[in-house]
């Protein structure tokens, strides 16, 4: 607490460089990182649902996500080829 008060009262905050726009909370980079984190959490919950609620073995869940990844790659490749 004392260190924070000294930081403010001695105006040490003026000597700190501002955060680059690349690393700001609303930047494209941080928004993309947030979207990837949300995607990973969705995949984790989907894996849990497939293994716990439906009863698919772990390797079956991996196969489902692997096939979905391959299919999505093929669709994106096809779309990029058409454009």
KAQUI-V81461 format. One line per field, one symbol per residue. ss: DSSP state (@ for helix, = for strand, . for the rest). A space follows every 10 residues. Layout:
# KAQUI-V81461
ss=???
This chain:
# KAQUI-V81461
ss=.@@@@@@@@. .@@@@..... @@@....@@@ @@@@@@@@@@ @@@@@@@@@@ @@@@...@@@ @@@@@@@@@@ @@@@@@@@@@ @@.
